[in-house]
């Protein structure tokens, strides 16, 4: 039985427009408050037109806290964690999905089970370890514990199972490819959409991480989330400054999404075609 999907009607487009507007409004509201002063929050009918104070408020943010250093630290931490997580998770996922070795299934089950362990349970022993290594207060204390994640290994393994046929791997072996060359030439081109999604999620989680950097870093070496927290630590909170910093801190995430969006959309379309 053949079926055809009809073209989207007016209500579908209207629903999509409303959804986009509601999704974009929080970011616009942050920019709106950041472009004015905190007094607009007390108005019964605040204006929805941006003011002209955004650059002045942004300048004050950089004057009050070490925001440039915080941005640089967050870029270093999030970029490094994203690259290593995608690389190591792809390698581990390829091994679990396509290589046969003793104990692979129990080991993979153990990795999945660790997802159920709350992160807070490991904070105290992890902090003790970082202190003994002499890393407390340094960026490696934030980077090294997050070089790879159990979710990343699970995500890539599940994608590689269906995305990379055994026939291609066997053909590469017949041609004399090593395991790593098979992974690089056969597996990597097929898993780019999943890797892009994992990179996007990893960058966002690392960029927005607050608890662990708060514990292990100090005020002289903050990430962007700690810098935003310092803007709110006074007796009087100037929300125009806080939201100006929040707007600035959101820009790198938007840039990463624009860079990876093409691969993410390609992966979604590929899954839709397969379905």
N, C-alpha and C positions, 0 to 999 in steps of 0.2 A: 504494500500500500504506500503510494507516494503522497507526501505532504509538503506543502509549501508555506513558508512563513510569510505573512503579510508585511507590508512596509509599515514602519512605525507611524502612528497617527499623531495628531496634535497633542493628545493627552500624554503620550510617552515623552515627547519633547518637552512639554511643560513640566512634567515630573522631574526630568533630568535637569532642567534649568533651576528648578526650586532646590534640588539636591545640591547642585554646584554652588548656589548662592549661600545656602546654609553651611556648607563645608568651608567656604571662603570667608564667611562673615567673622569668625573669631580672629583670624589674622588681620582682617581689615579693621576690626574694633581695636586691636592692639596698636596698629599704626595710627588710628584715629586719636586715641588717648595720648600716644607718644608725640603726636604733632601739636598737642595743646598742653594744658596743665591739668593737675588733678582736680581743679575746681569743676570741670565739666562733669565729673562723676556725681556731683551733688545736684546737678540740674534735672528738673523734672522731664524736660524734653531736650536732651542734648543734641547738638547739631551733628549731622552725619557727613558733613563736609570737612575734610582735613584742614588743620590750621597750618601756620607757618613756623612752628617751633621745633619741628622734628630734628633738624640738624643742630640746633642749639641744645636740645635735650641729649642728643647722641654725643655731642662734644662734652657735656657735663658727665656723662657716663664714663667716658675715657679719662676724665680728670679725677673722678672719685675713686675708681677702682682700676686695677691693672688689667683693663679689658683686652688690650692688644695681646698681652702675654697669655691671658686666659684663652682667647680665640686660637692663638698659635698652639698652646698646649692641647686644646681639644682637637684641633686638626691633626696634630701628631698622633695623639692617642687613638682617635677614631679611625684615622686613615690606616695606621699600622694594624690595629685590631681587625679592621675590615679585610685588609689584604691577607693577613695570616689565617683568619677564620675561613675565608673562601678557599684559599689554597689547601690548607690542612684538611678541611672538611671534604673537599672534592677528592683528595687523595684517599682519605679514609673511606669515603662513600664508595669510591671505585673499588677499593679492596674488598669491602664487605659485599658489594653487589656482584662483582664479576670474578673475583679470585677465590679459589678454593684453598683454605688452610684450616688446620686443626683448631677447634675452639672458636671459630668465627661467629657462630650463632649465639653461644653463651656470652661472648664478649660484647656483641651488639646489643643483646638484651640488657646486659649490665649498663651499657651507655644510655640506653633508653630509660632505665629505671632511675638513673641519676637526675633525670628531668623532674622527678617527683620530690627531690630533696630541696627544701627551702634554702635559698642563697644565704639567708641570715644565719643559718647554723654554722657556716664555715667562716664567718667574718672574724671571730676571735682567734682561732688557730692560724688563719691566713695573715692576720695582722702581726701575730707573734713571729711568723716565718719571715715576713717582709722586714720586720725590725732586726731580726738576727742576720739577715742578709745585708743590712745597712741600706735598704731601699726606701725606708719610710721617708716621706716627703719628696720622693723623686718619681718621675713619670713611669719608670719601669715597674713600680709597684702597682700601677693601674693597668699597664699593658700586658705583662707576663701572665697573670692569672686568667686573662681573657684571650689568649692566643688562638684558642679553638673552643668551640662549644658543642655540647652534646646535641643540641637542636640542629646545629649546622651539619653534623655528621648524619643525623637521622634524615634531614631534609634532602641532602645530596644523594644519600644511598637510595632513598625511595624514588628519586627522579631518575637516577642512572639505571635502575633495574629495567625500566621500560624504554628509556631514551637511547640506550646503547645496545644494539643486538649482539649476541654472542658470535654471530657469523663474521661481523666486522673485526672483532678481537681475534678470532681464529685466523682470519685472512692476514691480519697484521703480524701474527706470530709466524705464519708460513713465510712471509716476506722477510723474516729475520729481525723484527722490531723487538726491542727490549720492553720490559713491563712499563717503565717510565715513558718511553717513546710511544708506546701504544696509548697510554693515558693522554699524553700531550697531543698526539696527532689524530686520535680517533675519538677519545672521550670529551676533551675540552671543547671542540667545536659544537658538539651536540648538547652540552649542558650550559651554554652561555645564558639562556633565559633564567634557569634556576639559580645560577651563580649571581646574576644581576639582582634577582629578588632577595637572595640571602645577603648580598652586599648592602642593599638598601636597608633591610631590617637591622643588620648588624651595625651599620653606621648610625642609624637613628637611636638604637639602644645604647650604644657607647657614647654618643653625643649627649643624650639626655640622662646618663647615669649620674646620680647625685650621692647616694649613700656611701659607696665604697670610696670615691675620691674625697668625700668629706672626712672620712675616718683616717685615711692613709696619707693625704696630702696636707700641706700647711698653707697659711695665708699668703706666703711669698711665692708659691708655685701652684696657683689655682687652675681649675678648668673653668669653662664658661658658666657652668651651672653654679659653681661656688661663687663666682664673681656676681652673678645675679642674686644669689642669696645675701651677699654682703650689701647689696643695694637696699635690701629690706631689713637690715639688722638694726637700724636706728630707731629712736623713739617715735619719730614721725616718718612715715613711709610715703615718698613721693612716687605715686604710681605712674606718672608720666615718664619718670626716669626708668623705673622698672620695666615698663612696657617698651620703652625705646631700646633698652638692652635686649629684651626678649625678641623684638623685631629683628635686631641685628643678628641675634643668635640663631634665628630661623633661616636666614638667607643661605648659609652653607648647606642646610638640609635640602632646600629647594634646588640648589645648584646640583647636588648629587642626584636628586630625582630626575632632573632634566637630562643629566648625562646618562643615567641608566634607564630612563623611561622607555626608550626605543626597544631595548632588549626585553624589558618587562612586558610591554605590549605584544612583542613578537611571541613571547612564551605563552601569553594568554590566548592569542589567536591560534597558535599551534595546538594548544590543548583543545580549543573549540573545534578545530578542523578534525582532530583525531576522534573527538567525541561524536 
